[in-house]
Amino acid sequence: MNRTVRSIPSEFSTREDGDSHIIEGYFAVFNSNYEIAPGMSESIAPGAFSNTLSNDVRALINHDTTLVLGRTKANTLQLRETERGLWGRIDINPNDVDAMNLYERVKRGDVDQCSFGFNIRSQDTDIRDDGSVHWTIKDVELFEVSCCTFPAYEETNIAARAAERDDIKKRESEAWRERMKARLHNGIKSADAAEEN
């Protein structure tokens, strides 16, 4: 699967620590169902980020790579997994007008959502009795986290999940047809054997 983006309402807070301006909160919450589209949902398993936290991850504004708020390599972005999810702290540069503007918007509550960009390394797929499909993401490669104005599943991500769902349903249908053919074939053989006896 190509690089994807997932979005959630956040629980960000702002605070000042001496001369430092800090935005912190959860970029992802474990075991919480995110609806991608009708009949398709995802959740993130605890530990999904544990193999990626040593990567060089950026904090961005609205996924814009020209608006960097912080970076793990520069120690201006700190990320860690807790029992609840992926927690992050961004140390805002007071000399960066865009970063300070975002800080004030988060402080006022005008911006209160977040997203993260990643690749899926491992996931489980659950086809439910009602025909819906749920994916549990178990391991990711994380590239960036973003504070967002309008976070949402991108059309490409929805299309990719829909194609996955359709492929699963097609394979299930083909497997069912093969089982029915085998039963029918075995039934005819059994009937022929009974007639011979």
Stockholm file with secondary structure:
# STOCKHOLM 1.0

chainA/1-197         MNRTVRSIPSEFSTREDGDSHIIEGYFAVFNSNYEIAPGMSESIAPGAFSNTLSNDVRALINHDTTLVLGRTKANTLQLRETERGLWGRIDINPNDVDAMNLYERVKRGDVDQCSFGFNIRSQDTDIRDDGSVHWTIKDVELFEVSCCTFPAYEETNIAARAAERDDIKKRESEAWRERMKARLHNGIKSADAAEEN
#=GR chainA/1-197 SS CCCEEEEEECCCEEEEETTEEEEEEEEEETTCCEEEETTEEEEECTTTTTTTTTSCCEEEETTEEEEEEEETTTTSEEEEECSSEEEEEEEECTTCHHHHHHHHHHHHTSCCEEEEEEEEEEEEEEECTTSCEEEEEEEEEEEEEEEESSCCCCHHHHHHHHHHHHHHHHHHHHHHHHHHHHHHHHHHHHHHHHHHC
#=GC SS_cons         CCCEEEEEECCCEEEEETTEEEEEEEEEETTCCEEEETTEEEEECTTTTTTTTTSCCEEEETTEEEEEEEETTTTSEEEEECSSEEEEEEEECTTCHHHHHHHHHHHHTSCCEEEEEEEEEEEEEEECTTSCEEEEEEEEEEEEEEEESSCCCCHHHHHHHHHHHHHHHHHHHHHHHHHHHHHHHHHHHHHHHHHHC
//
